[in-house]
Amino acid sequence: MVNYWILIAKDHNYDGSVVSAITIIKNRVEYKFWMLNKNTPGIKKLKPGDKAVFYAASFEGRGFCGWGELATEPHPLTPNQRFYAFGKPSILFDFAVDFKVAEFWPRLKPVEEFVSTLSFLKGKSNYIRCFRGSIRAITQEDFERIISK
């Protein structure tokens, strides 16, 4: 059984400046892995074949900007993966999942476009709170709505 997720990136602090979540996601897509804290709720449920959309919570915008299919279960960061960790909070992360497929979209899909169609956002007055944390389980239907729009 395939599980569906939202992997959430926030802006990072790096050497006194801010690196946008969109830049962080581009980096993760390019190197085909996603960094996580080993204590992230739900981390033990991630498995190969699962699919995820990437959500950016950034000063550049809030929305979906890509998707991926997991190739591995969560594992300790390799030295090579650690090399690509920059900014806080990523430098604090110690686990990763690798992607079989990872794609970054040319245009951010603003979350506001999905408020009335995604089951986990319907009826929420402050839907931004739904994107707290690093990962969130979603339905296959919500996943397909996001990637097909």
C-alpha positions as a LaTeX table, in Angstrom:
\begin{tabular}{lrrr}
\hline
Residue & $x$ (\AA) & $y$ (\AA) & $z$ (\AA) \\
\hline
Met1 & 0.00 & 0.00 & 0.00 \\
Val2 & 1.33 & 3.40 & $-1.03$ \\
Asn3 & 1.13 & 6.25 & 1.46 \\
Tyr4 & 0.87 & 9.89 & 0.41 \\
Trp5 & 2.60 & 12.79 & 2.12 \\
Ile6 & 3.33 & 16.47 & 2.11 \\
Leu7 & 6.99 & 17.19 & 2.82 \\
Ile8 & 7.27 & 20.70 & 4.23 \\
Ala9 & 10.24 & 23.04 & 3.98 \\
Lys10 & 10.53 & 26.37 & 5.74 \\
Asp11 & 12.92 & 29.26 & 5.14 \\
His12 & 16.37 & 28.64 & 6.63 \\
Asn13 & 18.80 & 30.93 & 8.42 \\
Tyr14 & 22.28 & 30.73 & 6.95 \\
Asp15 & 25.25 & 32.96 & 7.75 \\
Gly16 & 23.06 & 35.84 & 8.85 \\
Ser17 & 20.71 & 35.72 & 5.87 \\
Val18 & 17.55 & 33.87 & 4.91 \\
Val19 & 17.52 & 31.07 & 2.35 \\
Ser20 & 14.04 & 30.53 & 0.94 \\
Ala21 & 12.20 & 27.24 & 1.35 \\
Ile22 & 11.92 & 27.13 & $-2.44$ \\
Thr23 & 15.73 & 27.14 & $-2.73$ \\
Ile24 & 15.91 & 24.40 & $-0.08$ \\
Ile25 & 13.42 & 22.26 & $-2.03$ \\
Lys26 & 15.29 & 22.82 & $-5.32$ \\
Asn27 & 18.44 & 21.58 & $-3.57$ \\
Arg28 & 16.70 & 18.51 & $-2.21$ \\
Val29 & 15.18 & 17.68 & $-5.60$ \\
Glu30 & 18.53 & 18.10 & $-7.35$ \\
Tyr31 & 20.29 & 15.71 & $-4.96$ \\
Lys32 & 17.24 & 13.42 & $-4.61$ \\
Phe33 & 16.92 & 13.22 & $-0.85$ \\
Trp34 & 14.87 & 14.88 & 1.88 \\
Met35 & 16.30 & 15.60 & 5.31 \\
Leu36 & 14.34 & 14.90 & 8.48 \\
Asn37 & 14.75 & 14.93 & 12.22 \\
Lys38 & 14.70 & 11.39 & 13.60 \\
Asn39 & 11.98 & 12.50 & 16.08 \\
Thr40 & 9.62 & 13.81 & 13.38 \\
Pro41 & 6.12 & 12.43 & 14.00 \\
Gly42 & 5.28 & 9.92 & 11.27 \\
Ile43 & 8.87 & 9.35 & 10.14 \\
Lys44 & 8.64 & 5.60 & 10.81 \\
Lys45 & 5.71 & 5.31 & 8.39 \\
Leu46 & 7.70 & 6.55 & 5.36 \\
Lys47 & 8.60 & 3.70 & 3.00 \\
Pro48 & 9.80 & 3.03 & $-0.55$ \\
Gly49 & 7.09 & 3.66 & $-3.13$ \\
Asp50 & 5.36 & 6.33 & $-1.05$ \\
Lys51 & 4.63 & 9.56 & $-2.92$ \\
Ala52 & 4.95 & 13.10 & $-1.64$ \\
Val53 & 4.31 & 16.65 & $-2.73$ \\
Phe54 & 6.70 & 19.38 & $-1.64$ \\
Tyr55 & 5.31 & 22.40 & 0.19 \\
Ala56 & 7.24 & 25.64 & 0.62 \\
Ala57 & 6.47 & 27.91 & 3.56 \\
Ser58 & 8.50 & 30.88 & 2.41 \\
Phe59 & 8.72 & 34.64 & 2.21 \\
Glu60 & 8.64 & 33.99 & $-1.57$ \\
Gly61 & 5.24 & 32.35 & $-1.28$ \\
Arg62 & 3.37 & 29.46 & 0.29 \\
Gly63 & 2.45 & 26.56 & $-1.89$ \\
Phe64 & 3.28 & 23.33 & $-3.63$ \\
Cys65 & 6.31 & 23.18 & $-5.89$ \\
Gly66 & 7.04 & 19.58 & $-6.82$ \\
Trp67 & 6.64 & 15.94 & $-6.02$ \\
Gly68 & 8.68 & 12.78 & $-5.47$ \\
Glu69 & 8.52 & 9.04 & $-5.00$ \\
Leu70 & 10.50 & 7.60 & $-2.13$ \\
Ala71 & 13.21 & 5.04 & $-2.88$ \\
Thr72 & 14.20 & 4.26 & 0.72 \\
Glu73 & 12.99 & 4.14 & 4.27 \\
Pro74 & 14.36 & 6.85 & 6.57 \\
His75 & 18.06 & 6.30 & 7.28 \\
Pro76 & 20.89 & 8.20 & 8.94 \\
Leu77 & 22.32 & 10.93 & 6.71 \\
Thr78 & 25.27 & 9.77 & 4.67 \\
Pro79 & 28.44 & 11.91 & 4.71 \\
Asn80 & 27.62 & 13.00 & 1.14 \\
Gln81 & 24.10 & 14.05 & 2.15 \\
Arg82 & 25.46 & 15.87 & 5.21 \\
Phe83 & 27.67 & 17.89 & 2.83 \\
Tyr84 & 24.53 & 19.38 & 1.23 \\
Ala85 & 22.95 & 20.38 & 4.54 \\
Phe86 & 23.06 & 24.13 & 4.99 \\
Gly87 & 21.19 & 26.58 & 7.13 \\
Lys88 & 19.06 & 26.07 & 10.18 \\
Pro89 & 17.05 & 23.89 & 10.66 \\
Ser90 & 18.62 & 21.50 & 8.09 \\
Ile91 & 21.97 & 21.40 & 9.89 \\
Leu92 & 20.13 & 19.92 & 12.88 \\
Phe93 & 18.60 & 17.06 & 10.87 \\
Asp94 & 20.13 & 13.60 & 11.12 \\
Phe95 & 17.98 & 11.38 & 8.88 \\
Ala96 & 16.96 & 11.32 & 5.21 \\
Val97 & 14.81 & 9.53 & 2.70 \\
Asp98 & 16.06 & 9.12 & $-0.87$ \\
Phe99 & 13.92 & 9.68 & $-3.95$ \\
Lys100 & 13.46 & 7.36 & $-6.89$ \\
Val101 & 11.88 & 10.30 & $-8.72$ \\
Ala102 & 11.93 & 13.96 & $-7.70$ \\
Glu103 & 10.55 & 16.84 & $-9.72$ \\
Phe104 & 10.53 & 20.59 & $-9.13$ \\
Trp105 & 7.76 & 22.51 & $-10.88$ \\
Pro106 & 8.49 & 25.72 & $-12.81$ \\
Arg107 & 5.63 & 27.55 & $-11.05$ \\
Leu108 & 4.60 & 27.55 & $-7.40$ \\
Lys109 & 1.02 & 26.37 & $-6.90$ \\
Pro110 & $-0.26$ & 28.74 & $-4.17$ \\
Val111 & $-2.01$ & 26.98 & $-1.31$ \\
Glu112 & $-4.91$ & 29.42 & $-1.61$ \\
Glu113 & $-5.90$ & 27.70 & $-4.88$ \\
Phe114 & $-6.56$ & 24.48 & $-2.95$ \\
Val115 & $-8.42$ & 25.65 & 0.17 \\
Ser116 & $-11.84$ & 24.54 & $-1.09$ \\
Thr117 & $-10.69$ & 21.29 & $-2.75$ \\
Leu118 & $-8.30$ & 19.52 & $-0.38$ \\
Ser119 & $-10.00$ & 17.45 & 2.31 \\
Phe120 & $-7.57$ & 18.41 & 5.08 \\
Leu121 & $-8.04$ & 22.15 & 4.40 \\
Lys122 & $-11.83$ & 22.35 & 3.98 \\
Gly123 & $-13.54$ & 24.31 & 6.72 \\
Lys124 & $-10.29$ & 25.53 & 8.27 \\
Ser125 & $-10.24$ & 29.25 & 9.00 \\
Asn126 & $-6.46$ & 29.25 & 9.54 \\
Tyr127 & $-5.38$ & 26.62 & 7.03 \\
Ile128 & $-1.70$ & 27.64 & 7.26 \\
Arg129 & $-1.58$ & 25.79 & 10.60 \\
Cys130 & $-2.08$ & 22.55 & 8.64 \\
Phe131 & 1.52 & 22.92 & 7.42 \\
Arg132 & 3.28 & 22.94 & 10.76 \\
Gly133 & 5.94 & 20.30 & 11.20 \\
Ser134 & 7.95 & 18.50 & 8.52 \\
Ile135 & 5.61 & 15.88 & 7.12 \\
Arg136 & 1.88 & 15.39 & 6.87 \\
Ala137 & $-0.08$ & 12.36 & 5.67 \\
Ile138 & $-2.69$ & 13.07 & 2.99 \\
Thr139 & $-5.11$ & 11.03 & 0.92 \\
Gln140 & $-4.37$ & 9.76 & $-2.55$ \\
Glu141 & $-7.17$ & 11.98 & $-3.83$ \\
Asp142 & $-5.60$ & 15.11 & $-2.31$ \\
Phe143 & $-2.21$ & 14.12 & $-3.74$ \\
Glu144 & $-3.68$ & 13.71 & $-7.21$ \\
Arg145 & $-5.57$ & 17.04 & $-6.97$ \\
Ile146 & $-2.33$ & 18.83 & $-6.15$ \\
Ile147 & $-0.16$ & 17.30 & $-8.86$ \\
Ser148 & $-2.81$ & 17.54 & $-11.59$ \\
Lys149 & $-3.77$ & 21.20 & $-11.09$ \\
\hline
\end{tabular}
